[in-house]
């Protein structure tokens, strides 16, 4: 019985990672948001600015869940705002995966 509970807890904890991919229209919106909103601090090409670069090389080794949490919660005491009101968990996880893979050009 305990094994079943542990498996259920693991599946629930990984649910955001297994969330459905946003549809093409939402992906386009998310790419625009990252390029414009995030780009206003991290540079329009995400190479850095007020905030650090958001390139795959710079983010190498980051856990996608930790990166998504930073997107949602922001970084208190820094200019990094929380995006909780604009994005849901699935959006944040999709953005995190894209950043770690090398963020796509606008579509």
Secondary structure in CASP SS format (residue, H / E / C, confidence):
PFRMAT SS
TARGET T0000
AUTHOR 0000-0000-0000
METHOD secondary structure of the structure
MODEL  1
X C 1.00
X H 1.00
X H 1.00
X H 1.00
X H 1.00
X H 1.00
X H 1.00
X H 1.00
X H 1.00
X H 1.00
X H 1.00
X H 1.00
X H 1.00
X C 1.00
X H 1.00
X H 1.00
X H 1.00
X H 1.00
X C 1.00
X C 1.00
X C 1.00
X C 1.00
X C 1.00
X H 1.00
X H 1.00
X H 1.00
X H 1.00
X H 1.00
X H 1.00
X H 1.00
X H 1.00
X H 1.00
X H 1.00
X H 1.00
X H 1.00
X H 1.00
X H 1.00
X H 1.00
X H 1.00
X H 1.00
X H 1.00
X H 1.00
X C 1.00
X C 1.00
X C 1.00
X C 1.00
X C 1.00
X C 1.00
X C 1.00
X C 1.00
X C 1.00
X C 1.00
X C 1.00
X C 1.00
X C 1.00
X H 1.00
X H 1.00
X H 1.00
X H 1.00
X C 1.00
X C 1.00
X C 1.00
X C 1.00
X H 1.00
X H 1.00
X H 1.00
X H 1.00
X H 1.00
X H 1.00
X H 1.00
X H 1.00
X H 1.00
X H 1.00
X C 1.00
X C 1.00
X C 1.00
X C 1.00
X C 1.00
X C 1.00
X C 1.00
X C 1.00
X C 1.00
X C 1.00
X C 1.00
X C 1.00
X C 1.00
X C 1.00
X C 1.00
X H 1.00
X H 1.00
X H 1.00
X H 1.00
X H 1.00
X H 1.00
X H 1.00
X H 1.00
X H 1.00
X H 1.00
X H 1.00
X H 1.00
X H 1.00
X C 1.00
X C 1.00
X C 1.00
X C 1.00
X C 1.00
X C 1.00
END
